[in-house]
């Protein structure tokens, strides 16, 4: 019997040195999405984006959307930038057909790190594929970490003003996660200091963007 095709393979972890830091880009997950617009260039530029793609031999009607958090080992701290999709697909019916399962924690272990070893989690912005891996089953995935969230971004999702209809669930998700990880503004503190709390995973800081 002939061997079956196994599909394409690509590295899930890319690790390199940058000065005194060791950096790992980790493929949390990926999904094929239909249409380059509005994700690329918005609706107004849809025709130009499609023409540009065709001119450069890029598939004009779909694209591979990859989710790639970055882990930085400074030699003193382990700093994670964004958390991927986590268990969102399994825990929220609204996302069942929109997001793949997150594999960040599994692949962190392959890279030699455990989630308990993460000292700082930096959230670049509040979209589901960036905050989705913060919690699972109502518990923090990185229990010993401090959390850094840009103040302007944090305040936007917290207030919930001017959130377009397509992002209303995103805002609800942010608020649910925020209740599990009580992150609060710390604008009165220097950006290099952490505000202590009663449990290690409750330490938090909002860094002014």
Secondary structure as the mmCIF struct_conf table of DSSP 4:
data_model
#
loop_
_struct_conf.conf_type_id
_struct_conf.id
_struct_conf.beg_label_comp_id
_struct_conf.beg_label_asym_id
_struct_conf.beg_label_seq_id
_struct_conf.end_label_comp_id
_struct_conf.end_label_asym_id
_struct_conf.end_label_seq_id
HELX_LH_PP_P HELX_LH_PP_P1 UNK A 2 UNK A 5
BEND BEND1 UNK A 12 UNK A 12
STRN STRN1 UNK A 13 UNK A 18
TURN_TY1_P TURN_TY1_P1 UNK A 19 UNK A 20
STRN STRN2 UNK A 21 UNK A 34
BEND BEND2 UNK A 36 UNK A 36
TURN_TY1_P TURN_TY1_P2 UNK A 37 UNK A 45
HELX_RH_AL_P HELX_RH_AL_P1 UNK A 46 UNK A 55
TURN_TY1_P TURN_TY1_P3 UNK A 56 UNK A 57
BEND BEND3 UNK A 60 UNK A 61
STRN STRN3 UNK A 62 UNK A 73
BEND BEND4 UNK A 75 UNK A 76
STRN STRN4 UNK A 78 UNK A 81
TURN_TY1_P TURN_TY1_P4 UNK A 86 UNK A 87
HELX_RH_AL_P HELX_RH_AL_P2 UNK A 88 UNK A 91
HELX_RH_3T_P HELX_RH_3T_P1 UNK A 93 UNK A 95
TURN_TY1_P TURN_TY1_P5 UNK A 96 UNK A 98
HELX_LH_PP_P HELX_LH_PP_P2 UNK A 100 UNK A 102
HELX_RH_AL_P HELX_RH_AL_P3 UNK A 104 UNK A 110
TURN_TY1_P TURN_TY1_P6 UNK A 111 UNK A 112
HELX_RH_3T_P HELX_RH_3T_P2 UNK A 115 UNK A 117
STRN STRN5 UNK A 120 UNK A 123
BEND BEND5 UNK A 124 UNK A 124
BEND BEND6 UNK A 127 UNK A 127
HELX_RH_AL_P HELX_RH_AL_P4 UNK A 128 UNK A 131
TURN_TY1_P TURN_TY1_P7 UNK A 132 UNK A 133
BEND BEND7 UNK A 134 UNK A 134
STRN STRN6 UNK A 135 UNK A 136
TURN_TY1_P TURN_TY1_P8 UNK A 137 UNK A 138
STRN STRN7 UNK A 139 UNK A 140
BEND BEND8 UNK A 141 UNK A 142
TURN_TY1_P TURN_TY1_P9 UNK A 143 UNK A 144
STRN STRN8 UNK A 146 UNK A 150
HELX_RH_AL_P HELX_RH_AL_P5 UNK A 151 UNK A 159
TURN_TY1_P TURN_TY1_P10 UNK A 161 UNK A 162
HELX_RH_3T_P HELX_RH_3T_P3 UNK A 165 UNK A 167
HELX_RH_AL_P HELX_RH_AL_P6 UNK A 168 UNK A 180
BEND BEND9 UNK A 181 UNK A 181
TURN_TY1_P TURN_TY1_P11 UNK A 187 UNK A 188
BEND BEND10 UNK A 189 UNK A 189
TURN_TY1_P TURN_TY1_P12 UNK A 191 UNK A 192
STRN STRN9 UNK A 195 UNK A 195
BEND BEND11 UNK A 198 UNK A 199
HELX_RH_3T_P HELX_RH_3T_P4 UNK A 200 UNK A 202
STRN STRN10 UNK A 204 UNK A 207
#
